[in-house]
Amino acid sequence: MKKIQMVDLISQYEKIQKEVDTAVLNVIRSSQYINGPEVKEFTKELEEYLDVNHVIPCANGTDALQISMMALDLQPGDEVITANFTYVATAEVIALLRLKPVLVDVCPDTFDIDIQAIERAITPKTKAIVPVHLFGQAANMEAIMEIARKNKLYVVEDTAQAIGCDYTFNSGKNQKVGTIGTIGCTSFFPSKNLGCYGDGGAIFTNDDALAIKIKQIANHGQSKQYIHDKVGVNSRLDSIQAAILRIKLRQLDLYSKLRRNTADFYDKAFANHPKVKTPKRVSFSNHVFHQYTLQLIDVDRDKMRSHLSEKGIPAMIYYPIPLHLQEAYSDPRYSKGDFPVTEKLCKTVISLPMQTELDTEQLHYITQNVLDFLNH
């Protein structure tokens, strides 16, 4: 049995090695490293895949969030609602722009932002909602968009963990996450479902005027060369990464299917076990399983993780400390105990290996060792 990894980028690369090597060498031979033809082609292909009017590539997912909020002309002190149970980047850019992060709890079974908590958090200063499609499953976007329309709020979707995920509206219409809100953002960090071999990100919108602003801000605020209409940043996806992403985009639906197959295997192995709760799959979204995250019930998580490590099985904890208990985001509005679901999840979740290259032998080995610990 080959070594088990959380993400096996080497085996994934070996399957597309010839295409990737050729594409990278072609960029090097062309010497068009920045905004070259590969970036333009990838942009068009991702627009077609997502069925969105505009894709604006940038340097990373955090930049995507920051540029998006800059484009909305939010002012210092404006409140932006987001989930407490997420990676720090989501709240980081809100704070960086001197906006006010308003944290809300998440749903205990899906890990996604709680709709009722959003409604309770809205004040006259609220200007935007940033739902996070955590671990690869969509937040309840139809409900979020209804709240946004009712309260005249922007919606910036954090799609860093869920690119390729489909959302199904009550009408039966399907739409890719990241294309439903005012703006969508994603990351192409190597371990993402659609990852490059360095850093990268992108912003999506169907709003033509907003797309122009986003493009300007990402390019030093320029409308034309040396004409700077806005304060901007320098955030670009380089041509080599775009060339790699073009190849991997063609594989994305297959990658999602392989991840779902792995999740199905895990679900079946742990079904109805009294000491674990498997991830809930909602009816309005498929799930692209960026992570497969169990909730443990009366189990010593650290001992379980050590047991798995001794058996050569990596396991990760996302995220061990809620944002409101992080020193950088401490706020007199929030105290320990204010976010019971998030605080419980931070103490009880554990993520098993989830990637496109796991085989049946590895999956049997992983699940058997998890069950051996749980049943001991």
C-alpha positions as CSV (number, residue, x, y, z in Angstrom):
1,M,0.0,0.0,0.0
2,K,1.4,3.4,-0.9
3,K,1.8,6.1,1.7
4,I,-1.4,7.8,2.7
5,Q,-1.4,11.6,2.5
6,M,-4.1,14.3,3.2
7,V,-3.5,15.5,-0.3
8,D,-1.5,13.5,-2.9
9,L,-0.4,16.1,-5.4
10,I,2.4,14.0,-6.8
11,S,0.2,11.1,-7.9
12,Q,-2.4,13.6,-9.3
13,Y,0.4,15.4,-11.2
14,E,1.7,12.1,-12.6
15,K,-1.6,11.5,-14.4
16,I,-1.4,14.8,-16.2
17,Q,2.3,15.2,-16.3
18,K,2.8,15.2,-20.0
19,E,0.2,17.9,-20.5
20,V,1.5,20.0,-17.6
21,D,5.1,19.8,-18.6
22,T,4.4,20.8,-22.2
23,A,2.2,23.7,-21.1
24,V,4.8,25.0,-18.6
25,L,7.6,24.8,-21.2
26,N,5.5,26.6,-23.8
27,V,5.0,29.5,-21.4
28,I,8.8,29.6,-20.7
29,R,9.6,29.5,-24.4
30,S,7.1,32.3,-25.0
31,S,8.5,34.4,-22.1
32,Q,5.0,35.9,-21.6
33,Y,4.9,35.2,-17.9
34,I,2.4,37.9,-16.8
35,N,-1.0,38.3,-18.4
36,G,0.0,36.2,-21.3
37,P,-2.3,34.1,-23.6
38,E,-2.6,31.3,-21.0
39,V,-4.2,33.7,-18.5
40,K,-6.6,35.0,-21.1
41,E,-7.6,31.5,-22.2
42,F,-8.0,30.3,-18.6
43,T,-10.2,33.2,-17.8
44,K,-12.5,32.5,-20.8
45,E,-12.6,28.8,-20.0
46,L,-13.4,29.4,-16.3
47,E,-16.2,31.8,-17.3
48,E,-17.7,29.1,-19.5
49,Y,-17.4,26.5,-16.8
50,L,-19.0,28.6,-14.2
51,D,-21.5,30.2,-16.6
52,V,-20.6,33.7,-15.3
53,N,-20.1,36.9,-17.2
54,H,-16.7,37.9,-15.7
55,V,-13.7,36.1,-14.1
56,I,-10.9,38.3,-12.9
57,P,-7.8,36.2,-11.9
58,C,-5.6,37.4,-9.1
59,A,-2.7,36.4,-6.9
60,N,-4.5,34.4,-4.2
61,G,-7.8,33.8,-2.5
62,T,-7.2,36.4,0.2
63,D,-6.5,39.1,-2.4
64,A,-9.8,38.0,-4.1
65,L,-11.7,38.7,-0.9
66,Q,-9.9,42.0,-0.3
67,I,-10.3,43.3,-3.9
68,S,-14.0,42.4,-3.9
69,M,-14.7,44.4,-0.7
70,M,-12.7,47.3,-2.1
71,A,-14.8,47.3,-5.2
72,L,-18.0,47.6,-3.2
73,D,-16.8,50.9,-1.8
74,L,-17.4,49.9,1.8
75,Q,-16.4,52.5,4.4
76,P,-14.5,52.1,7.7
77,G,-16.9,51.0,10.4
78,D,-19.3,49.3,8.0
79,E,-20.4,45.9,9.3
80,V,-19.8,42.7,7.4
81,I,-21.4,39.5,8.6
82,T,-19.5,36.2,8.2
83,A,-19.2,32.8,9.8
84,N,-17.2,32.3,13.0
85,F,-16.2,28.7,12.0
86,T,-13.9,29.4,9.0
87,Y,-10.3,30.1,8.1
88,V,-9.0,33.4,9.3
89,A,-8.7,35.0,5.8
90,T,-12.4,35.5,5.6
91,A,-12.4,37.9,8.6
92,E,-8.9,39.1,8.1
93,V,-9.7,41.2,5.0
94,I,-12.7,42.7,6.6
95,A,-10.6,43.9,9.5
96,L,-7.7,44.9,7.2
97,L,-10.0,47.3,5.4
98,R,-11.1,48.8,8.7
99,L,-14.6,47.3,8.3
100,K,-16.2,45.7,11.3
101,P,-16.4,41.8,11.2
102,V,-19.7,40.6,12.6
103,L,-19.3,37.0,13.5
104,V,-22.2,34.6,13.6
105,D,-22.6,30.9,14.4
106,V,-22.9,28.0,12.0
107,C,-25.3,25.1,11.6
108,P,-24.3,22.1,13.7
109,D,-24.7,19.5,11.0
110,T,-23.5,21.2,7.8
111,F,-20.9,23.7,9.3
112,D,-22.3,26.4,7.0
113,I,-23.5,29.9,8.2
114,D,-26.7,29.9,10.2
115,I,-29.5,31.8,8.4
116,Q,-31.3,32.8,11.5
117,A,-28.0,34.0,13.1
118,I,-27.5,36.3,10.0
119,E,-30.9,37.9,10.4
120,R,-30.3,38.5,14.1
121,A,-27.0,40.2,13.4
122,I,-28.2,42.8,10.9
123,T,-28.1,46.4,12.1
124,P,-28.3,49.8,10.2
125,K,-24.5,49.6,9.8
126,T,-24.6,46.2,8.0
127,K,-23.5,46.4,4.4
128,A,-22.5,42.9,3.3
129,I,-22.7,39.2,4.1
130,V,-19.8,36.8,3.4
131,P,-21.1,33.2,3.4
132,V,-18.4,30.5,3.3
133,H,-19.1,27.4,1.4
134,L,-17.2,25.4,4.0
135,F,-15.5,22.0,3.3
136,G,-17.1,21.9,-0.2
137,Q,-20.9,22.3,0.4
138,A,-22.9,25.3,-0.4
139,A,-24.4,27.6,2.2
140,N,-28.1,28.2,1.9
141,M,-27.7,30.8,-0.9
142,E,-31.4,31.2,-1.7
143,A,-32.2,32.2,1.8
144,I,-29.1,34.4,2.0
145,M,-30.0,36.2,-1.2
146,E,-33.5,36.9,0.1
147,I,-32.1,38.4,3.3
148,A,-29.7,40.5,1.2
149,R,-32.5,41.8,-1.1
150,K,-34.7,42.6,1.8
151,N,-32.0,44.6,3.6
152,K,-30.1,45.9,0.5
153,L,-26.9,44.1,1.3
154,Y,-24.1,42.9,-0.9
155,V,-23.2,39.2,-0.8
156,V,-19.6,38.1,-1.3
157,E,-19.3,34.3,-1.6
158,D,-16.1,32.7,-0.2
159,T,-15.9,29.7,-2.6
160,A,-12.3,28.8,-1.8
161,Q,-13.3,25.3,-0.7
162,A,-16.2,24.7,-3.1
163,I,-15.4,25.5,-6.7
164,G,-17.4,23.2,-8.9
165,C,-20.2,22.8,-6.4
166,D,-23.7,23.2,-7.7
167,Y,-26.6,25.0,-5.9
168,T,-30.2,24.0,-6.7
169,F,-32.8,26.6,-6.2
170,N,-36.4,25.8,-5.2
171,S,-37.4,26.4,-8.8
172,G,-35.1,23.5,-9.9
173,K,-32.5,25.9,-11.4
174,N,-28.9,24.9,-10.9
175,Q,-26.1,27.5,-10.5
176,K,-22.4,27.2,-9.6
177,V,-21.5,28.6,-6.2
178,G,-19.5,31.8,-6.5
179,T,-21.9,33.1,-9.2
180,I,-25.0,33.6,-7.1
181,G,-24.0,36.6,-4.9
182,T,-22.8,40.0,-5.9
183,I,-19.3,38.7,-6.1
184,G,-17.7,35.3,-5.7
185,C,-14.1,34.6,-4.7
186,T,-11.9,31.5,-4.9
187,S,-8.4,30.3,-4.1
188,F,-6.1,28.1,-6.3
189,F,-3.8,27.2,-3.5
190,P,-2.2,23.8,-4.4
191,S,-4.4,21.7,-2.0
192,K,-7.7,23.2,-3.2
193,N,-10.1,21.2,-5.4
194,L,-8.8,23.2,-8.4
195,G,-5.3,24.0,-7.3
196,C,-2.3,25.4,-9.2
197,Y,1.4,24.7,-8.4
198,G,1.9,28.0,-6.5
199,D,-0.5,30.7,-5.4
200,G,-3.5,32.0,-7.3
201,G,-7.1,33.1,-7.0
202,A,-10.0,34.6,-8.9
203,I,-13.0,36.8,-8.6
204,F,-16.4,36.2,-10.3
205,T,-19.3,38.5,-11.0
206,N,-22.2,39.0,-13.4
207,D,-22.2,42.8,-12.9
208,D,-20.4,44.4,-15.8
209,A,-19.7,47.7,-14.0
210,L,-18.4,45.9,-11.0
211,A,-16.1,43.8,-13.1
212,I,-14.5,46.9,-14.5
213,K,-13.8,48.2,-11.0
214,I,-12.4,44.9,-9.8
215,K,-10.1,44.7,-12.8
216,Q,-8.9,48.2,-12.1
217,I,-8.3,47.6,-8.4
218,A,-6.4,44.4,-9.1
219,N,-4.1,46.3,-11.5
220,H,-2.9,49.3,-9.4
221,G,-6.3,51.1,-9.9
222,Q,-5.5,51.7,-13.5
223,S,-8.1,52.4,-16.2
224,K,-5.3,52.8,-18.8
225,Q,-1.5,52.5,-18.4
226,Y,-0.3,55.2,-16.0
227,I,-3.9,56.5,-15.5
228,H,-4.8,55.6,-11.9
229,D,-8.5,56.3,-11.1
230,K,-8.6,54.3,-7.9
231,V,-6.3,53.2,-5.1
232,G,-5.6,49.6,-6.1
233,V,-3.3,46.7,-5.4
234,N,-1.0,44.5,-7.5
235,S,-2.6,41.1,-7.7
236,R,-2.0,38.9,-10.7
237,L,-2.2,35.2,-11.7
238,D,1.0,34.4,-13.6
239,S,0.9,32.6,-16.9
240,I,2.6,29.4,-15.7
241,Q,-0.1,28.9,-13.0
242,A,-2.9,29.7,-15.6
243,A,-1.5,27.1,-18.0
244,I,-1.6,24.5,-15.2
245,L,-5.1,25.5,-14.1
246,R,-6.4,25.2,-17.7
247,I,-5.4,21.5,-17.7
248,K,-6.8,20.8,-14.2
249,L,-10.1,22.7,-14.9
250,R,-10.8,20.0,-17.6
251,Q,-10.4,17.4,-14.8
252,L,-12.4,19.3,-12.1
253,D,-15.7,17.4,-12.5
254,L,-13.8,14.1,-12.4
255,Y,-12.0,15.3,-9.3
256,S,-15.3,16.1,-7.7
257,K,-16.7,12.7,-8.6
258,L,-13.6,10.9,-7.1
259,R,-14.0,13.0,-3.9
260,R,-17.7,12.1,-3.6
261,N,-16.8,8.4,-4.1
262,T,-14.3,8.6,-1.2
263,A,-17.0,10.4,0.9
264,D,-19.5,7.7,0.1
265,F,-17.0,5.0,1.3
266,Y,-16.4,6.9,4.6
267,D,-20.2,7.5,5.1
268,K,-20.9,3.8,4.7
269,A,-18.1,2.7,7.0
270,F,-19.2,5.1,9.8
271,A,-23.0,4.9,9.3
272,N,-24.9,5.0,12.5
273,H,-21.8,4.7,14.7
274,P,-22.6,6.1,18.1
275,K,-19.3,7.9,18.5
276,V,-19.1,9.8,15.2
277,K,-21.4,12.0,13.1
278,T,-20.7,12.1,9.4
279,P,-21.1,15.3,7.3
280,K,-24.7,16.1,6.4
281,R,-25.4,16.5,2.7
282,V,-28.2,19.0,2.0
283,S,-30.8,18.7,-0.7
284,F,-30.0,22.1,-2.3
285,S,-26.4,21.4,-2.9
286,N,-24.1,18.7,-4.2
287,H,-20.9,18.4,-2.2
288,V,-17.4,18.6,-3.7
289,F,-15.7,17.5,-0.4
290,H,-12.7,19.7,0.0
291,Q,-12.6,18.1,3.4
292,Y,-14.3,15.1,4.9
293,T,-14.9,16.2,8.5
294,L,-16.3,14.0,11.3
295,Q,-17.8,15.2,14.5
296,L,-16.6,13.0,17.5
297,I,-19.0,12.2,20.3
298,D,-17.3,11.6,23.7
299,V,-14.0,10.7,22.0
300,D,-10.6,11.9,23.0
301,R,-9.7,13.7,19.7
302,D,-6.0,14.1,20.5
303,K,-5.6,10.4,21.3
304,M,-7.5,9.4,18.2
305,R,-5.2,11.7,16.0
306,S,-2.1,10.2,17.7
307,H,-3.4,6.7,17.1
308,L,-4.0,7.4,13.4
309,S,-0.6,9.0,13.1
310,E,1.1,5.9,14.5
311,K,-0.7,3.9,11.8
312,G,0.6,6.3,9.1
313,I,-2.8,8.0,8.7
314,P,-2.7,11.8,8.7
315,A,-5.7,13.7,10.1
316,M,-6.3,17.4,10.5
317,I,-8.3,19.7,12.8
318,Y,-10.0,22.6,11.0
319,Y,-10.3,24.9,13.0
320,P,-9.1,24.4,16.6
321,I,-9.8,28.0,17.9
322,P,-12.9,30.1,17.0
323,L,-12.2,33.5,15.4
324,H,-13.8,35.3,18.4
325,L,-11.3,33.7,20.7
326,Q,-8.3,34.6,18.6
327,E,-6.3,37.5,20.0
328,A,-6.4,39.4,16.7
329,Y,-10.2,39.3,16.6
330,S,-11.0,39.7,20.3
331,D,-13.9,42.1,20.7
332,P,-15.8,43.3,23.8
333,R,-19.0,42.3,21.9
334,Y,-18.0,38.6,22.1
335,S,-17.2,36.3,25.0
336,K,-16.5,32.6,25.4
337,G,-19.8,30.8,25.2
338,D,-21.5,33.2,22.8
339,F,-21.1,30.8,19.8
340,P,-22.0,27.4,21.2
341,V,-22.0,25.5,17.9
342,T,-18.7,26.9,16.7
343,E,-17.0,26.4,20.0
344,K,-18.3,22.8,20.2
345,L,-17.1,22.1,16.6
346,C,-13.7,23.5,17.3
347,K,-13.3,20.8,20.0
348,T,-14.9,17.9,18.3
349,V,-14.2,17.9,14.5
350,I,-11.5,15.9,12.8
351,S,-10.8,15.6,9.0
352,L,-9.7,12.4,7.4
353,P,-7.6,12.2,4.2
354,M,-9.7,13.5,1.3
355,Q,-8.2,13.7,-2.2
356,T,-8.5,12.4,-5.7
357,E,-5.9,9.6,-5.5
358,L,-7.1,7.5,-2.6
359,D,-7.6,3.8,-3.6
360,T,-9.8,1.1,-2.0
361,E,-7.0,-0.5,-0.1
362,Q,-6.1,2.8,1.5
363,L,-9.7,3.6,2.3
364,H,-10.2,0.2,4.0
365,Y,-7.1,0.8,6.0
366,I,-8.1,4.3,7.1
367,T,-11.7,3.4,8.1
368,Q,-10.7,0.2,9.9
369,N,-8.1,2.0,12.0
370,V,-10.7,4.7,12.8
371,L,-13.2,2.1,13.8
372,D,-10.6,0.1,15.8
373,F,-10.0,3.2,17.9
374,L,-13.6,4.1,18.3
375,N,-14.6,0.6,19.3
376,H,-11.6,0.0,21.7
